[in-house]
Amino acid sequence: VTVAPGPTGTDAVGSDEAPLPAPPPAPGGRLTRGVFTGRGWFELGVAMLRAVGLPGDRRLLSAGLAGAFGVRPHRNFGVLTGASTWIGDVQEREGVDEDGNDVVLSASVATTAWDIVGVRGFLPLGKRLEPSVDLGTGVVFERRPFTGRRVWGGLHAAVGLAVWVAPTISLRVTADYRLAARTD
């Protein structure tokens, strides 16, 4: 016994619509170059800081917070502004307590750096990795509890590596160098 095939397409029983088009081809394993680059960025971060060159040859290990905003007009170039804050020194002062005893007061010196303008160069690798280099300049503010506020000129340089976890989210690790200097 031979059975003839039934009608297909719009002639099939119960079908009023044309069949759906074929699905698009599955993407290959390699990402298209330029997919993970972004047009700008907003970053928040935590930092570990090692301060050197403090008075009395002291060194300090501190933690801080950082943030930056940037615009990327070209895939290899961006302009940024950012700020970071940390404990940059410890200030001591001799004093007298309420019982008349001599004491040494110690207080942390909060430091804030504002990179007024900076540039970031990118090297898109075509995958989810993106090395970058930052150069910036701005001002550094020290809030010293016993002697008042100091303002310094600042230079900032960084080398970083971003790993894109989604087309709009990346994780970035950097090694930064910051120079704060005054004329005196």
C-alpha positions as CSV (number, residue, x, y, z in Angstrom):
1,V,0.0,0.0,0.0
2,T,1.4,3.4,-1.0
3,V,0.3,6.6,0.8
4,A,0.6,9.8,-1.1
5,P,1.9,12.9,0.9
6,G,-0.7,15.4,1.9
7,P,-0.8,19.1,1.1
8,T,1.8,21.4,2.6
9,G,2.1,25.1,3.2
10,T,-1.1,27.2,2.8
11,D,-2.9,24.1,1.4
12,A,-2.3,22.1,4.6
13,V,-5.3,21.4,6.8
14,G,-5.8,24.0,9.5
15,S,-3.1,26.4,8.1
16,D,-4.2,29.9,7.1
17,E,-0.6,31.4,7.2
18,A,2.5,31.0,5.2
19,P,5.2,28.9,7.0
20,L,7.8,30.7,9.1
21,P,11.1,31.6,7.4
22,A,14.2,29.4,8.2
23,P,16.0,30.4,11.4
24,P,19.2,32.6,11.1
25,P,22.5,30.7,11.1
26,A,24.0,30.2,14.6
27,P,26.8,32.6,15.4
28,G,30.3,31.3,15.2
29,G,32.6,30.9,18.2
30,R,34.6,34.1,17.5
31,L,33.2,37.5,18.5
32,T,32.9,40.1,15.9
33,R,35.5,42.8,16.2
34,G,34.2,46.0,17.8
35,V,31.2,44.4,19.6
36,F,32.7,44.9,23.1
37,T,34.0,48.4,22.9
38,G,31.3,50.8,24.2
39,R,30.8,54.5,23.6
40,G,31.6,55.7,27.1
41,W,32.1,54.4,30.6
42,F,31.1,55.0,34.2
43,E,33.3,53.1,36.6
44,L,33.4,52.6,40.4
45,G,36.2,50.9,42.1
46,V,38.1,50.1,45.3
47,A,41.9,50.6,45.5
48,M,44.8,49.4,47.6
49,L,47.4,52.2,48.0
50,R,51.0,52.2,49.1
51,A,52.1,55.7,49.9
52,V,55.9,56.3,49.7
53,G,58.0,59.5,50.1
54,L,56.2,60.7,53.2
55,P,58.0,62.8,55.8
56,G,60.4,60.8,58.0
57,D,60.7,58.1,55.4
58,R,57.4,56.6,56.4
59,R,55.3,54.3,54.3
60,L,51.6,53.7,54.5
61,L,49.3,51.0,53.2
62,S,45.7,52.2,52.7
63,A,42.4,51.4,51.0
64,G,40.3,53.9,49.0
65,L,37.4,54.4,46.6
66,A,37.6,55.7,43.0
67,G,35.2,56.7,40.2
68,A,35.5,57.9,36.7
69,F,33.4,59.0,33.7
70,G,34.6,58.9,30.2
71,V,33.5,59.4,26.6
72,R,34.9,57.3,23.8
73,P,34.7,59.0,20.4
74,H,36.9,56.5,18.7
75,R,37.5,52.8,19.4
76,N,41.1,53.4,20.4
77,F,40.8,56.7,22.3
78,G,38.7,58.2,25.1
79,V,38.6,61.3,27.3
80,L,37.9,61.0,31.0
81,T,37.5,62.8,34.3
82,G,37.6,61.0,37.7
83,A,38.2,61.2,41.4
84,S,39.6,59.0,44.1
85,T,40.0,59.2,47.8
86,W,42.1,57.4,50.4
87,I,43.9,57.8,53.7
88,G,47.3,59.3,52.5
89,D,49.1,60.0,55.8
90,V,48.9,60.0,59.5
91,Q,49.4,63.3,61.4
92,E,50.5,63.5,65.0
93,R,50.4,66.3,67.5
94,E,51.3,66.7,71.1
95,G,48.6,67.9,73.5
96,V,47.3,67.9,77.0
97,D,44.3,65.9,78.1
98,E,41.6,67.1,80.6
99,D,43.7,65.7,83.6
100,G,46.8,67.7,82.6
101,N,48.7,64.7,81.2
102,D,50.8,65.0,78.1
103,V,49.4,63.0,75.2
104,V,50.2,62.4,71.5
105,L,47.1,62.8,69.3
106,S,47.1,60.9,66.0
107,A,44.7,61.4,63.1
108,S,44.4,60.1,59.6
109,V,44.9,62.5,56.7
110,A,42.2,62.0,54.0
111,T,43.4,62.7,50.5
112,T,41.3,63.2,47.4
113,A,42.6,63.4,43.9
114,W,40.5,64.9,41.0
115,D,41.8,64.1,37.6
116,I,40.3,67.1,35.8
117,V,41.2,65.8,32.4
118,G,42.7,62.6,31.2
119,V,43.0,60.4,28.1
120,R,42.6,56.6,27.8
121,G,44.1,54.7,25.0
122,F,42.5,51.3,24.2
123,L,43.8,48.3,22.3
124,P,40.7,46.3,21.4
125,L,41.9,42.7,20.8
126,G,38.7,41.5,19.1
127,K,37.8,39.2,21.9
128,R,36.6,40.1,25.4
129,L,40.0,41.4,26.6
130,E,40.9,45.1,26.2
131,P,44.2,46.6,27.5
132,S,44.3,50.3,28.1
133,V,46.6,53.1,29.2
134,D,45.5,56.3,31.1
135,L,47.3,59.6,31.4
136,G,45.7,62.5,33.4
137,T,46.3,65.7,35.3
138,G,44.5,67.5,38.0
139,V,44.6,68.5,41.7
140,V,45.1,66.6,44.9
141,F,43.6,67.8,48.2
142,E,44.9,66.8,51.6
143,R,42.6,67.4,54.6
144,R,45.0,67.6,57.5
145,P,43.2,67.8,60.8
146,F,45.8,69.7,62.8
147,T,47.4,72.0,60.1
148,G,44.5,72.6,57.6
149,R,44.0,71.7,54.0
150,R,46.8,71.5,51.4
151,V,46.4,71.6,47.6
152,W,48.8,69.9,45.3
153,G,49.2,69.5,41.5
154,G,48.7,66.0,40.4
155,L,49.7,63.6,37.6
156,H,48.2,60.2,37.1
157,A,49.3,57.3,34.9
158,A,47.7,53.8,34.8
159,V,47.9,50.6,32.8
160,G,44.7,48.4,32.9
161,L,43.1,45.3,31.5
162,A,39.3,45.1,31.0
163,V,37.5,41.8,30.7
164,W,34.1,42.2,29.1
165,V,31.5,40.1,30.8
166,A,28.6,41.4,28.7
167,P,28.3,44.0,25.9
168,T,27.7,46.8,28.5
169,I,29.7,45.5,31.5
170,S,33.4,45.0,32.0
171,L,35.7,44.3,35.0
172,R,38.9,46.3,34.9
173,V,42.1,45.8,36.9
174,T,44.7,48.6,36.9
175,A,48.1,49.5,38.2
176,D,48.2,53.2,38.9
177,Y,51.0,55.7,39.7
178,R,50.0,59.1,41.1
179,L,52.4,62.0,41.7
180,A,51.4,64.9,43.9
181,A,53.7,68.0,43.9
182,R,53.7,71.6,45.2
183,T,56.1,74.4,44.5
184,D,57.3,74.4,48.1
